[in-house]
Amino acid sequence: MKKKRIAVLFGGCSTEYQVSLQSAYAVMSQIDTSLYDLIPIGLERHTGKWFWYRGELYEIPKNNWCRESVCTPVFLSPDRGIHGLLYLENGRQMMLSLDGALPVLHGKNGEDGTVQGVLELSGIRLIGCGTLSSALCMDKLAAHRMAEAGGILCPRSVLTESSEEESLKKAIFSLSFPVFVKPVRSGSSFGITRVKDKRELLPAVRKAFEHDTRVLIEEAVDGFEVGCAVVGTEKLLTGEVDEIELSGDFFDYTEKYTLKTSRIHVPARIPAALAQEVKETACRIYRIMGCSGFARVDMFLTPDGRIWFNEVNTIPGFTAHSRFPSMLKAAGISFDEVIRMILQEGLA
């Protein structure tokens, strides 16, 4: 049987560049090379240039991959019939057709529909969420409006495009503290601040504006965060629900990747019937957002048992200790099986 040629994209012009390197290494290490011809494609952090990386995979998480000796510049072919990449070899233009591409990119310029769009434009089969669902889920305001229209509970929020004090006073008039101040388009909790009163609001908004031109001010939900891994397009499979136990204000970037003071419980410490309801809600949200392939749906659970929408991560963390594979592992699905399922689904 002829091997399928799969490109795995990593790196990118994003504040989450380093996280992408870790995730992509974990994914590529689990790909069965007897079935797939693996083509690692690195996106340089500052220029965004694409390179076909031909070195050792273990150099990627150390950020030691972008070296001329092991990298060949590549370009997306505008010819949809090629559905692949172009590169030069000994002065000759060469073609590298692909059966599919799996972006393992986090945050802006990777998880937001930009890369998905150029891949689809080039006729390359995309493994994972498409352009529209990726862009929608990256935009917190649009995602909340979409979820709410689909009958999902969402926290009250207001949008601001100004950090002027008077504008902020008007914006938050209808909200109750504490609130979360968030860049509309940012991942891994970059630029997010939990604000307890009006005095803390302006610095938090200015911090959020460092990451985006629009800022969402959202009422905090009285409860704790739960998540659910979802895999599939037509038929959906879920992992076990997880629960984040916090000792600080919220699950920020440091806590997400170090768990210094937080704990993740998987399965979540909730009744089985409620866990089933969380899974069903996650699948509803996944459908509402038009997701495909895989995603992690994050929600809040309140003391009265109500489930509120938080966000959808269309390319969740993929390290062996990340939440997405941990939820599926708790459901009896190993990491290598997760990767196999995602590739099979994406190429079907």
ABEGO torsion letter per residue (X at the ends): XBBBBBBBBBEEBBAAAAAAAAAAAAAAAABBAAABBBBBBBBBAAAGBBBBBABBAAAAAAGAABBAAABBBBBBBABAAAGBBBBBBGGBBBBBBBABBBBBBBEBGAAAGAAAAAAAAAGBBBBEBBAAAAAAAABAAAAAAAAAAAGBBBBBBBBBABABAAAAAAAAAABBOBBBBBBABBBGGBGBBBBABAAAAAAAAAAAAAABABBBBBBBBBEBBBBBBBBEAABBBBBBBBBBBBABABBBAAAAAAGAABBBBOBBBBBAAAAAAAAAAAAAAAAAAGBBGBBBBBBBBBAAGBBBBABBBABBBABAABAAAAAAAAAGBBAAAAAAAAAAAAAX
